[in-house]
Amino acid sequence: MATTKFDANTTALEVVENLNVNLENKVVFITGGTSGIGVETARALATTKAHVFITARDITKGKEVVEELKKTTGNAQIDVLELDLTSLKSVEQCVQQFRTFQLPIHILICNAGIMAVPYSKTVDGFESQFGVNHLSHFYLVKSFLPELELGAPSRVVMVSSVLNKFQGINWEDIQWEQNYDKWLAYGQSKTANILFALQMNELYKSKGISSFALNPGAIMTNLQNVLSKEEQQSMGYFKDDGSLADFFKSVQQGAATSVYAALDPQLVHSKEIYLENCQVSNVVNDNKTEFVGRATHAADLNEAKKLWILSENLLENCRKS
Ligand SMILES: NC(=O)c1ccc[n+]([C@@H]2O[C@H](COP(=O)([O-])OP(=O)(O)OC[C@H]3O[C@@H](n4cnc5c(N)ncnc54)[C@H](OP(=O)(O)O)[C@@H]3O)[C@@H](O)[C@H]2O)c1
């Protein structure tokens, strides 16, 4: 696919304006719309006239964001649904709540996430980054297959990270019960996002559902609050004068690749599923110090199939217990 006119500096709204897509009567569903990239993704997509759903684990916070988005975009069709990805029951309830609207889904963006958190388990007993970032999204997307098929041609967009390079699927200890490393566990969960998009495409592209995964870039959001100032400093987040390092994007720039993945009509013809800086990226690069592309383990269809089966089995075991 030819490169686009967009780059790392493009904002989400600029993508919408340039692609000039009208999504009247279309439905966009975004997980984690209460902070950071998710809010700006929702804002940009709301300007297309789509009916936008965001999710919130704190519904009061979610309602405040919806009111602000309605004011700034002039779109009255913005709704919030409760969703806590640490609980599969909450995923089920969110799907049920959405079904009361009797709508298809045209664009489903799995954006919510946590990063480098201390070890903990979800309600259902999964390591929290694997559970929140991957398994609950796996369950949500699979539950929404009827809505995505109704909305076809439709898209699923997984917000991953360049930190997929840190770790492939840790098959020997997926739940990190021995030697938990918060960064490796994050890396595994973000690799899982990409492998999920790969296998989704294999299984559902022929039914009109295209799937993509992306690296939004580095953005200073609430996601980083889990890191101490010292840790942020040691990772080069700040210049000597205390201002933010040049590699950071603004939140509006950080949301741009999600919006591009959701909107560009040419993308459905792409064989590549991975995007960065509002471009398709076919870079497979295992060098962890080069913040571009995805690792070999995140481009491996066999790994994608294996993870899909494992995820289905984990959900099945939860249903039985
Ligand atoms: N920022 C970066 O530099 C960066 C880089 C690469 C990838 N990403 C990815 O980008 C995505 C968005 O991150 P962000 O930077 O915008 O972070 P953020 O500002 O912390 O936003 C994360 C969103 O996810 C929600 N969330 C967190 N835990 C949840 C749970 N258990 N159930 C449901 N929702 C939950 C948050 O809700 P609350 O408002 O309730 O907290 C919030 O809406 C993540 O998937 C992240 O991995 C970010």
The ligand as an SDF file (V2000), in Angstrom:
LIG
                    3D

 48 52  0  0  0  0  0  0  0  0999 V2000
    0.3140    6.4640   26.4630 N   0  0  0  0  0  0  0  0  0  0  0  0
    1.2310    5.7960   25.8020 C   0  0  0  0  0  0  0  0  0  0  0  0
    2.4100    6.2230   25.7210 O   0  0  0  0  0  0  0  0  0  0  0  0
    0.8830    4.5130   25.1210 C   0  0  0  0  0  0  0  0  0  0  0  0
    1.8860    3.9130   24.3310 C   0  0  0  0  0  0  0  0  0  0  0  0
    1.5790    2.7150   23.6960 C   0  0  0  0  0  0  0  0  0  0  0  0
    0.3300    2.1500   23.8430 C   0  0  0  0  0  0  0  0  0  0  0  0
   -0.6120    2.7510   24.6170 N   0  0  0  0  0  0  0  0  0  0  0  0
   -1.9200    2.0900   24.7640 C   0  0  0  0  0  0  0  0  0  0  0  0
   -2.9340    3.0310   24.5400 O   0  0  0  0  0  0  0  0  0  0  0  0
   -4.1180    2.6450   25.2130 C   0  0  0  0  0  0  0  0  0  0  0  0
   -4.7270    3.8600   25.8980 C   0  0  0  0  0  0  0  0  0  0  0  0
   -3.8130    4.3070   26.8680 O   0  0  0  0  0  0  0  0  0  0  0  0
   -3.7270    5.8190   27.3670 P   0  0  0  0  0  0  0  0  0  0  0  0
   -2.3010    6.2210   27.2210 O   0  0  0  0  0  0  0  0  0  0  0  0
   -4.7780    6.6280   26.7820 O   0  0  0  0  0  0  0  0  0  0  0  0
   -3.9660    5.5790   28.9300 O   0  0  0  0  0  0  0  0  0  0  0  0
   -5.0090    6.1960   29.9720 P   0  0  0  0  0  0  0  0  0  0  0  0
   -5.0740    7.6610   29.8340 O   0  0  0  0  0  0  0  0  0  0  0  0
   -4.6120    5.6230   31.2760 O   0  0  0  0  0  0  0  0  0  0  0  0
   -6.3960    5.5810   29.4830 O   0  0  0  0  0  0  0  0  0  0  0  0
   -6.6730    4.2210   29.6540 C   0  0  0  0  0  0  0  0  0  0  0  0
   -8.1550    3.9990   29.5470 C   0  0  0  0  0  0  0  0  0  0  0  0
   -8.3940    2.6070   29.8640 O   0  0  0  0  0  0  0  0  0  0  0  0
   -9.3320    2.5700   30.9380 C   0  0  0  0  0  0  0  0  0  0  0  0
   -9.1090    1.4030   31.7980 N   0  0  0  0  0  0  0  0  0  0  0  0
   -8.0530    1.1200   32.5570 C   0  0  0  0  0  0  0  0  0  0  0  0
   -8.2540   -0.0200   33.2240 N   0  0  0  0  0  0  0  0  0  0  0  0
   -9.4780   -0.4610   32.8920 C   0  0  0  0  0  0  0  0  0  0  0  0
  -10.2810   -1.5600   33.2750 C   0  0  0  0  0  0  0  0  0  0  0  0
   -9.8770   -2.4400   34.1930 N   0  0  0  0  0  0  0  0  0  0  0  0
  -11.4970   -1.7060   32.7140 N   0  0  0  0  0  0  0  0  0  0  0  0
  -11.9440   -0.8170   31.8160 C   0  0  0  0  0  0  0  0  0  0  0  0
  -11.2510    0.2610   31.4230 N   0  0  0  0  0  0  0  0  0  0  0  0
  -10.0310    0.4320   31.9630 C   0  0  0  0  0  0  0  0  0  0  0  0
   -9.1150    3.8610   31.6990 C   0  0  0  0  0  0  0  0  0  0  0  0
  -10.2200    4.1480   32.5260 O   0  0  0  0  0  0  0  0  0  0  0  0
  -10.0980    5.1570   33.7860 P   0  0  0  0  0  0  0  0  0  0  0  0
  -10.3270    6.5330   33.2130 O   0  0  0  0  0  0  0  0  0  0  0  0
  -11.1700    4.7100   34.6880 O   0  0  0  0  0  0  0  0  0  0  0  0
   -8.7290    4.9960   34.3600 O   0  0  0  0  0  0  0  0  0  0  0  0
   -8.9500    4.8240   30.5460 C   0  0  0  0  0  0  0  0  0  0  0  0
  -10.1900    5.1640   29.9940 O   0  0  0  0  0  0  0  0  0  0  0  0
   -3.7160    1.5100   26.1370 C   0  0  0  0  0  0  0  0  0  0  0  0
   -4.1450    0.2920   25.5830 O   0  0  0  0  0  0  0  0  0  0  0  0
   -2.1950    1.5690   26.1550 C   0  0  0  0  0  0  0  0  0  0  0  0
   -1.6040    0.3060   26.3550 O   0  0  0  0  0  0  0  0  0  0  0  0
   -0.3650    3.9340   25.2500 C   0  0  0  0  0  0  0  0  0  0  0  0
  1  2  1  0
  2  3  2  0
  2  4  1  0
  4  5  1  0
  4 48  2  0
  5  6  2  0
  6  7  1  0
  7  8  2  0
  8  9  1  0
  8 48  1  0
  9 10  1  0
  9 46  1  0
 10 11  1  0
 11 12  1  0
 11 44  1  0
 12 13  1  0
 13 14  1  0
 14 15  2  0
 14 16  1  0
 14 17  1  0
 17 18  1  0
 18 19  2  0
 18 20  1  0
 18 21  1  0
 21 22  1  0
 22 23  1  0
 23 24  1  0
 23 42  1  0
 24 25  1  0
 25 26  1  0
 25 36  1  0
 26 27  1  0
 26 35  1  0
 27 28  2  0
 28 29  1  0
 29 30  1  0
 29 35  2  0
 30 31  1  0
 30 32  2  0
 32 33  1  0
 33 34  2  0
 34 35  1  0
 36 37  1  0
 36 42  1  0
 37 38  1  0
 38 39  2  0
 38 40  1  0
 38 41  1  0
 42 43  1  0
 44 45  1  0
 44 46  1  0
 46 47  1  0
M  CHG  2   8   1  16  -1
M  END
$$$$
